[in-house]
Amino acid sequence: MAYIITRLCRDCVDTACVTVCPVDCIYAYKGPDHETFPNQLYIHPEDCIDCGACEPECPWQAIFEEAAVPAIFADDTPLNYKMMEHKDDFEVGPTEKKEHPTAVEIEANKRKWGLDT
């Protein structure tokens, strides 16, 4: 099992998780198919060592253990796995310091994607 980045990351793309990943398994999509691969980060499931370092670092609370992905985000698990078929279109996400979201922004993002908190 791997950790999964859910749609809570879409268009937020904070790279705090990339910074702490000891095996550089968190990727950004750089290919042309943005309909299939929206603007978010992805965890390569075969490279992930299940260390869990990324989960608490995500300020958007978008990362879950595969078995704990909320049902509303069930489609995000196969999307992370699908990246393996298109590995050449991904690169390890660049890191940049961003201001972390407020608790209100995090809750609004969760509501936007239908996650009841």
N, C-alpha and C positions, 0 to 999 in steps of 0.2 A: 504494500500500500504506500501511497505517497500523500503529500499534502497537496491541496487543490486551491488555486486562486479562483474565486468566484467573481460574478459580475459586479460585486460591490467595488471592485477595482476599476471598472470601466470609466475611462476619461479622468480618473483620479491619478492613477499611475504614480504613486509615491514609491520611491525606490529604497526605502529603509530596509525592506526585506532582502534586497539584493546585496546590500552592504554586509549583512550578517551571515549570508549563506556560505558555509564552508566548502561547498563543492561547485559553486557557480552553476546551479541548475535552474535559475530563474531567468526567463528570457522575455525579450520584447519582440513583437512581430514586425518584420521589415519588408514583407512581401506585398504583392498587389491586391490580395483577396481580403479586403477589410470587411466584407460582408460575412465571411466565414470566421475570420479572426479579428474581433473588435479591438479597439484601443485599450488594452489592459496588459498586465504581465501574466506569464504562464509558467508553471513549474513542469519541467520535463520529468515524467513519472519514473523513468528508468534511472535517471541520474540522481533523483532525490534519495537521500539516505535516512529519511524520516527522523531527523534530529529535532525538528520542531523549532529551530531558532528563528525562523521567519514569522511564525504565527503571532507571537506577542509584539513583534516590531511593526506589524502592519497597522498604521494609524486608522485605517478605514475598516478594520476588523473583517477583512475580505478573505482571509486564509483559514482553511479548516483541514483537519485530518480527513482523509478520504471517507472514512466511515461516519464522520460527523457532519458532512455537508448537509445543510438544511434541504428538505425535500423541494422547496421552491427553487433551489439552485441545482437540481439534479442534472440538468443539461450541461452544467459547467464542468463536470467530471469528464465526460467523453471529449469535451472540447480541449481540455488539457492533454488528454491522451492523443488526440488527433494531431497535435503539434509534432509528434514523432514522425508522421508521414511527410511532414513539410519542414524538416529540421534545417534545411538550407535557407529558409526564409526567416529564421529566428537568429537573434544574437543575444548574448548575455546582456541583460538590461544595463544601461549606463546608470551610474549613481549620481544623484544631485541632491543637494540639501534643499528641502522644501519645508515651508511652515506647515505644521501639523494641523489637521482640521479640529474644529471645536466639537464638543459633545453634541451640540445642536446640529452641526453639519453632518456628523456621523449618523445621527438618528434620522435626519431628512434623507440621506442617501439610502439607508435601509428601507425606509418607507417607499421611496421611489421604486425600489426593486421588489417590493411586496413582502419584505421580511418583517414579521411582527416581532416587536421587541418587548 
